[in-house]
Each structure stands twice: as structure tokens, then as C-alpha cells.
């Protein structure tokens, strides 16, 4: 069974990394996969985060603030826990004739931290800003796809990473909403009774 799954994974990797290869993707995919390394993109991301915090209303503020611990948890879970545990070598380190468009890096393969982090963030944003949820998931999916196209991850790395990221994002939302309910209940109990309530008692 393991060999069959690996054969499917390898066939999908070859399809994305070789069969879909074209001049446009060869320019666009490396740029997208390293988007956070480009200063204009960093500035835009920070600007959008501030805009969400200031103009997004209560849902936007919660989403913006919750993104910080969510990405910290997802990144540490992926890089420091799961990758050493699984210890899978990247395709660009073990396969011949990989169409490699970025540095292979010394990191491990499963799960793709790009997929984990982007889908964790998408889950948080989609919950609080449901109007744009498909845009968030589409962006996360494209970022995950780039990792296979540029040759540094197997398809199962990004699919597994996406599922892990979604789980982290949903868990953070559930935790945040539980804290919010606890805080509201605490405030309602601490609130002094109104004049009418005092007369009735």
C-alpha cells in the first residue's frame, strides 16, 4: 500500500513539475512561492493587515490579531515538530531530473510549511470574513501548488500541509471564540444591576 501511494505521489509530482512546465509558470511560480522574500510584497501584506485591524470592524480586528498566534503555532508545529518526526527528504534531494526553479534548501519535505501556514491563515480569515473565504482558500491553494511546481515538495506534502493548516486554523478559532464567550460571561456577571433589576430584587 505504501508503495502504491508513493507511486501516485511521484506520478502527480512529475505531472505538475514536468508536464505542466511552461515559460509563464517558470517566471510566475518562483516569484509567488517566495512572495514573502520580496519587500514590496511584505509592505503590501503589512498594509493589508493594518487595514484589516483598523477598518475591518470587530471581526476584522479579531482575525488580524488571531493571525499572529495562529501562524506562530502552525509554523512551529510544521517546522519543529512534524518535519523532524516524519523525516521525509525533499524530491529535489532524491529524484533525478527535477525541474528545480528555486533553491532546494536543507529543510525536510513533509509537511510543506507554506501549505500549513497559508491554510491556517485562510481558515482564520475565512471564518471572520466569510464574504472573501474562497479568495483566501484560492490564494492558499495557489501557494501550495507552487511548491510542487518549483520542485521542492511532493503533492502529498502540500495536501497534508493543507489539512494540518486547516486543523490548526479551526482550532485557533474555536479557542478564540471560547475565550470570547468566557469574557462576555465574566463581564455580564461583574456588571452592576440596573435600577429596575435592583427594585425587583
N, C-alpha and C positions, 0 to 999 in steps of 0.2 A: 504493500500500500504506500509506504514512504517513497519508494522508487517511482511509483506511478505519479504521485503528487509532484515529485521533483521534476519528472519529465514534462508534466503540464506546465509547471512554473517556468522551466527552461524554454519550452516552446513559445510561451507568451512573452518571455523576455526577448527572444530572438525576433519575434514579430514586431514588438514595439521598437527595439533598439536597431534592427536592421531593415525589416520590410517597410516600416513607416518612414524610414530615413529620407529626408529631402532637404534642400537648401534653406528653405524658410525656417523649418523647425530647428535646423542646425544653428541658426542665429538666435531664434526666439527662446528656445528651451534652456540653453545655458544661462541666458540673461534672467529668465524667470526663476530658475532653480536657485540662483544666488542673489535673489532680489534684495535680501536684507544686507548684502555687502555693498550695495550702491547707495551713495549718500543722498541723491535726490529721492530715492525710494524710502530711505529712513526718515527723511524730513517729512515726506508725504504721510507716512504711517503715523508719526508723532502728531502731525497736524490733524489727521482724522480722529485720532484718539482724544485729543483735546476738544475737538468739535463735538464728539460724542459725549464727552464729560460735561461740556458747558451747555450745549444745545439739545441734547438727547432726552431731556426730561428725566424723571426718576428711573425709568427702565434703562435709558442710555447711561446714566451715571452708575447704576448698579453693574451693567455689563462692562463698562470701561474699567471700573475698579476690580471686578471679579476676574477680568482677563489676566491681571498681573499674577495672582497666586495660581491661577489655572495653568498658565504657561510655565511657571516655575515647577509646579508639580509634574506636569506632563513631560517636560524636558528632562528632569531628574529621573523620573521613572523609566523613561526610554533609555537615556544615555548611561545612567549609573547603576540601574538595576537589571532591566530586561536584556540589554545588549550583552553585558558580560555573562548573564545567566544562559542565554541561548548560544552565544559564541559562534555566530554564523559569519563566514567570510564573504566579503562583497564579491559580486560577479566579476568586477574589473580586476580582482586579485587572483581569481582562479580559472576564469574562462579565457580562451584564446579568441582573438579577432573581435573583441568588444569595441563597439563604436563609441569610444570614450571622448566626451566633449568637455569635461571638467576634470580637475584633479581627483584621483580615486580616493585619496585620503587614507589615513591609518585606522579609521573607525571600523566598527563591525556593521553587519548588514541588517539584522532583524532586532527590532522593528525600525522602519525609517522614521527618524526623529522629525523630519519635515512633515510626514503624514500625521504622526501623533500630535504634534503641536498645532498644525493648521486645523485638523478636525476637532481638537479640543476647543480651540478658539471659536471655530464655526458653530459648535454646539451651544456655547455660551451666548454668542451673538444672535443665533437663530431663535433661541428661547426668548430673549428680551426684545428682539426686533424682528418678529415673525414676518413682517412685510418683505424683508430682504433675505429671508432664510435661504432661498435657492441660490442667490448670488453668493452667499457665504460658503455654501457647500460646493458650488461650482468652482470657486476660487481654490478651496482646499483640494478638490479633486484634480484640478489642473496642476497644482503644485506637486501633488503626489505623482501624477503621470510623468512630470519632467524628470523625476529621479530615476525612473526606468529608462526613459528615452536617452538621457545623458550617460547611462551605463553604470551607475553606482549602486543600484538596488534591483532586486528581483521583484516581480509583481506581488508575490506573497508578502514581501517586506512592507509594501505600501498599503496593501489591503489589511494586513494585520495591524499596521500602524494606525490606519483609519479607524478600525474597530476599537482599538485601545484608546485612541484620542476621544472618540465619541463617549466611551465609558467614563473617561476622566472628566470630560466637559459636563455630562449629565450628572455625575456625582457631585461636582462642584456647585451646580445649580441647585440640586436637592439640598445640599448642605447650607447654601446661602439662604434658601427660602425657609429652611427650618430655623436658622438663626433669626431671620426677619420675623417669623411668627412668634418666636420666643420673646424678642424685643418688644413687639407690639403688645403682647400679653402682659409683659412686665410693666410697660408704661400705662396700660389701662388699669392695672391694679394699683399702681402708685398714684394715679390721678385722683385728686380730692373730689368727693361727691358734690354734685351741683346743689343749689338751694332747694330745688324740688325734691331731689333724692334725699337730702338731709331731713326735710319735713316729713317725708313718708316713713323714714326710719324712726 
